[in-house]
């Protein structure tokens, strides 16, 4: 049992390290990065896609995109959940559920330019 717990912790730490390294150490969803990358009235949908990738949800109108949504934390949280299911500790997943948030980036467009953007954080309980 102890061996399984150490193996699970090792896998979890490896996944966390991979996530940290893949983000390059800077958070493109930080307030400063958003202000730099998403300029209202200037940034085009093509520029948003180049920085943030394909949106997880898109609502397009006749003249182009109107709203895009990016699920920021879903992939990280799914990795954490997978690792915790291997732990033989009953309360481990409950503890992380209380600490975890799923943030979403909302980008609104008008005339093929960013008209507004926001990030929300919602408890997943």
TINU-322547 format. One line per field, with one value per atom (N, C-alpha, C): x negated, y negated, z negated; residue in one letter; residue number from 0. Coordinates in steps of 0.1 Angstrom, whole numbers, padded with zeros to 4 digits. Layout:
# TINU-322547
px c(X ...)
py c(Y ...)
pz c(Z ...)
resn c(A ...)
resi c(NUM ...)
***
This chain:
# TINU-322547
px c(-0008 0000 -0009 -0019 -0028 -0035 -0039 -0045 -0036 -0023 -0014 -0012 -0012 -0010 -0022 -0035 -0047 -0047 -0042 -0041 -0031 -0020 -0010 -0015 -0021 -0027 -0037 -0046 -0056 -0049 -0039 -0032 -0026 -0019 -0013 -0023 -0035 -0045 -0050 -0052 -0056 -0046 -0033 -0023 -0023 -0025 -0025 -0037 -0049 -0061 -0059 -0052 -0050 -0041 -0031 -0021 -0029 -0037 -0045 -0054 -0062 -0071 -0064 -0052 -0046 -0040 -0038 -0033 -0044 -0056 -0068 -0071 -0064 -0067 -0059 -0053 -0045 -0031 -0022 -0008 -0001 0002 0008 0022 0027 0040 0039 0027 0026 0031 0034 0040 0031 0018 0008 0008 0008 0007 0020 0031 0044 0044 0040 0040 0031 0020 0010 0015 0022 0025 0039 0048 0062 0065 0062 0065 0078 0087 0101 0100 0108 0108 0097 0087 0074 0072 0072 0069 0079 0074 0083 0085 0096 0098 0086 0079 0068 0056 0054 0044 0048 0060 0065 0062 0066 0064 0049 0040 0026 0020 0026 0020 0027 0040 0048 0053 0051 0055 0070 0074 0088 0097 0108 0116 0124 0127 0135 0149 0154 0167 0167 0174 0174 0188 0192 0205 0201 0204 0201 0214 0213 0224 0221 0229 0228 0215 0210 0198 0185 0186 0174 0178 0167 0170 0176 0185 0191 0186 0184 0180 0172 0161 0153 0151 0150 0148 0137 0127 0116 0117 0116 0116 0102 0098 0084 0079 0086 0081 0085 0094 0100 0089 0079 0069 0061 0057 0049 0057 0070 0078 0081 0082 0084 0072 0060 0048 0047 0051 0050 0061 0073 0083 0079 0072 0068 0057 0048 0038 0043 0053 0059 0067 0072 0080 0072 0058 0049 0045 0047 0044 0053 0048 0057 0063 0061 0066 0080 0089 0103 0106 0100 0103 0095 0086 0077 0084 0094 0101 0110 0116 0124 0116 0104 0095 0092 0089 0085 0098 0109 0122 0124 0121 0123 0113 0101 0091 0092 0099 0098 0108 0104 0113 0112 0123 0122 0124 0114 0115 0118 0125 0128 0125 0119 0117 0128 0135 0146 0141 0141 0137 0149 0153 0164 0158 0164 0159 0170 0166 0175 0167 0172 0165 0151 0151 0138 0127 0130 0120 0125 0116 0120 0128 0140 0147 0147 0145 0143 0138 0133 0128 0129 0130 0130 0126 0122 0119 0128 0134 0142 0136 0138 0133 0145 0149 0160 0156 0160 0158 0165 0159 0165 0172 0174 0182 0196)
py c(0012 0000 -0013 -0013 -0024 -0026 -0015 -0016 -0022 -0018 -0024 -0039 -0043 -0057 -0065 -0060 -0067 -0068 -0057 -0057 -0067 -0068 -0078 -0092 -0095 -0108 -0111 -0102 -0104 -0107 -0100 -0103 -0117 -0120 -0133 -0144 -0143 -0153 -0154 -0143 -0144 -0151 -0148 -0155 -0170 -0174 -0188 -0194 -0188 -0194 -0195 -0186 -0187 -0199 -0201 -0212 -0225 -0226 -0238 -0241 -0231 -0233 -0237 -0231 -0234 -0248 -0254 -0267 -0278 -0273 -0281 -0291 -0288 -0296 -0309 -0314 -0326 -0322 -0329 -0326 -0335 -0330 -0338 -0343 -0338 -0342 -0351 -0356 -0366 -0379 -0387 -0401 -0408 -0408 -0416 -0410 -0397 -0391 -0393 -0392 -0395 -0410 -0419 -0433 -0435 -0428 -0430 -0423 -0411 -0403 -0407 -0411 -0414 -0429 -0436 -0450 -0453 -0459 -0462 -0471 -0467 -0475 -0473 -0465 -0463 -0448 -0439 -0425 -0418 -0411 -0404 -0389 -0383 -0368 -0360 -0363 -0355 -0356 -0368 -0370 -0363 -0363 -0356 -0341 -0336 -0322 -0318 -0327 -0324 -0323 -0331 -0331 -0321 -0319 -0311 -0298 -0296 -0284 -0284 -0273 -0271 -0272 -0280 -0282 -0269 -0267 -0255 -0257 -0269 -0272 -0284 -0285 -0296 -0299 -0312 -0316 -0326 -0322 -0331 -0337 -0349 -0356 -0357 -0364 -0365 -0372 -0381 -0389 -0384 -0373 -0368 -0364 -0361 -0356 -0367 -0362 -0371 -0368 -0355 -0352 -0339 -0339 -0327 -0324 -0311 -0308 -0297 -0299 -0290 -0285 -0272 -0265 -0264 -0273 -0274 -0263 -0259 -0249 -0235 -0232 -0219 -0208 -0210 -0200 -0197 -0207 -0206 -0198 -0202 -0196 -0181 -0178 -0164 -0156 -0161 -0153 -0151 -0161 -0160 -0150 -0150 -0140 -0126 -0124 -0111 -0106 -0114 -0110 -0107 -0115 -0112 -0100 -0095 -0083 -0071 -0072 -0061 -0061 -0072 -0073 -0065 -0057 -0050 -0058 -0071 -0080 -0085 -0082 -0086 -0101 -0109 -0123 -0131 -0125 -0133 -0141 -0134 -0141 -0152 -0150 -0160 -0172 -0171 -0182 -0190 -0184 -0191 -0198 -0192 -0198 -0211 -0212 -0225 -0236 -0232 -0242 -0245 -0237 -0238 -0248 -0255 -0264 -0261 -0262 -0261 -0276 -0281 -0295 -0294 -0303 -0304 -0318 -0319 -0331 -0334 -0345 -0349 -0361 -0359 -0369 -0373 -0386 -0390 -0399 -0397 -0404 -0413 -0424 -0432 -0438 -0436 -0440 -0434 -0421 -0413 -0419 -0425 -0430 -0426 -0424 -0422 -0434 -0431 -0442 -0442 -0430 -0429 -0415 -0413 -0400 -0399 -0387 -0386 -0371 -0370 -0356 -0355 -0343 -0341 -0329 -0328 -0316 -0312 -0299 -0293 -0281 -0281 -0268 -0257 -0245 -0234 -0225 -0229 -0221 -0219)
pz c(0000 0000 0000 -0008 -0009 0005 0011 0024 0034 0034 0044 0041 0029 0026 0031 0029 0034 0049 0056 0070 0075 0068 0072 0070 0059 0056 0067 0071 0081 0095 0098 0111 0110 0099 0097 0099 0092 0093 0108 0115 0129 0137 0135 0143 0140 0128 0124 0130 0130 0137 0152 0158 0172 0175 0167 0169 0167 0157 0155 0166 0171 0182 0195 0197 0210 0210 0199 0199 0200 0200 0202 0190 0179 0167 0166 0177 0176 0179 0172 0174 0184 0196 0206 0202 0191 0186 0174 0170 0160 0164 0155 0158 0167 0164 0173 0187 0188 0201 0209 0203 0210 0214 0206 0210 0222 0222 0233 0246 0245 0256 0262 0254 0258 0257 0267 0267 0274 0266 0271 0283 0293 0306 0315 0311 0319 0322 0312 0314 0323 0333 0342 0337 0342 0338 0342 0353 0357 0347 0342 0332 0318 0315 0303 0304 0316 0318 0318 0324 0324 0310 0300 0287 0278 0279 0270 0276 0289 0296 0299 0304 0307 0295 0296 0284 0281 0268 0264 0268 0269 0273 0282 0293 0302 0306 0306 0312 0323 0335 0347 0353 0357 0364 0379 0386 0400 0405 0396 0400 0393 0386 0379 0365 0357 0343 0334 0325 0316 0301 0298 0285 0285 0278 0276 0261 0258 0244 0243 0234 0232 0218 0216 0203 0199 0190 0186 0178 0168 0158 0160 0169 0170 0172 0181 0183 0171 0164 0152 0141 0139 0129 0133 0146 0150 0146 0148 0145 0130 0122 0107 0103 0108 0105 0108 0120 0123 0114 0110 0101 0087 0083 0069 0068 0079 0079 0075 0078 0074 0060 0053 0039 0030 0020 0012 0000 0001 -0010 -0006 -0015 -0012 -0011 -0019 -0019 -0009 -0002 0007 0017 0024 0035 0029 0017 0011 0007 0003 -0001 0012 0023 0035 0041 0040 0045 0038 0026 0018 0023 0028 0032 0046 0055 0069 0075 0085 0092 0107 0115 0129 0134 0140 0146 0161 0166 0180 0185 0197 0204 0213 0212 0221 0230 0243 0252 0261 0261 0270 0281 0293 0305 0311 0317 0324 0336 0348 0361 0362 0359 0360 0351 0340 0330 0316 0307 0293 0288 0283 0277 0262 0256 0241 0238 0226 0222 0207 0201 0187 0183 0171 0166 0153 0152 0140 0133 0120 0113 0105 0107 0101 0093 0080 0073 0080 0080 0087 0077 0065 0055 0060)
resn c(X X X X X X X X X X X X X X X X X X X X X X X X X X X X X X X X X X X X X X X X X X X X X X X X X X X X X X X X X X X X X X X X X X X X X X X X X X X X X X X X X X X X X X X X X X X X X X X X X X X X X X X X X X X X X X X X X X X X X X X X X X X X X X X X X X X X X X X X X X X X X X X X X X X X X X X X X X X X X X X X X X X X X X X X X X X X X X X X X X X X X X X X X X X X X X X X X X X X X X X X X X X X X X X X X X X X X X X X X X X X X X X X X X X X X X X X X X X X X X X X X X X X X X X X X X X X X X X X X X X X X X X X X X X X X X X X X X X X X X X X X X X X X X X X X X X X X X X X X X X X X X X X X X X X X X X X X X X X X X X X X X X X X X X X X X X X X X X X X X X X X X X X X X X X X X X X X X X X X X X X X X X X X X X X X X X X X X X)
resi c(0 0 0 1 1 1 2 2 2 3 3 3 4 4 4 5 5 5 6 6 6 7 7 7 8 8 8 9 9 9 10 10 10 11 11 11 12 12 12 13 13 13 14 14 14 15 15 15 16 16 16 17 17 17 18 18 18 19 19 19 20 20 20 21 21 21 22 22 22 23 23 23 24 24 24 25 25 25 26 26 26 27 27 27 28 28 28 29 29 29 30 30 30 31 31 31 32 32 32 33 33 33 34 34 34 35 35 35 36 36 36 37 37 37 38 38 38 39 39 39 40 40 40 41 41 41 42 42 42 43 43 43 44 44 44 45 45 45 46 46 46 47 47 47 48 48 48 49 49 49 50 50 50 51 51 51 52 52 52 53 53 53 54 54 54 55 55 55 56 56 56 57 57 57 58 58 58 59 59 59 60 60 60 61 61 61 62 62 62 63 63 63 64 64 64 65 65 65 66 66 66 67 67 67 68 68 68 69 69 69 70 70 70 71 71 71 72 72 72 73 73 73 74 74 74 75 75 75 76 76 76 77 77 77 78 78 78 79 79 79 80 80 80 81 81 81 82 82 82 83 83 83 84 84 84 85 85 85 86 86 86 87 87 87 88 88 88 89 89 89 90 90 90 91 91 91 92 92 92 93 93 93 94 94 94 95 95 95 96 96 96 97 97 97 98 98 98 99 99 99 100 100 100 101 101 101 102 102 102 103 103 103 104 104 104 105 105 105 106 106 106 107 107 107 108 108 108 109 109 109 110 110 110 111 111 111 112 112 112 113 113 113 114 114 114 115 115 115 116 116 116 117 117 117 118 118 118 119 119 119 120 120 120 121 121 121 122 122 122 123 123 123 124 124 124)
***
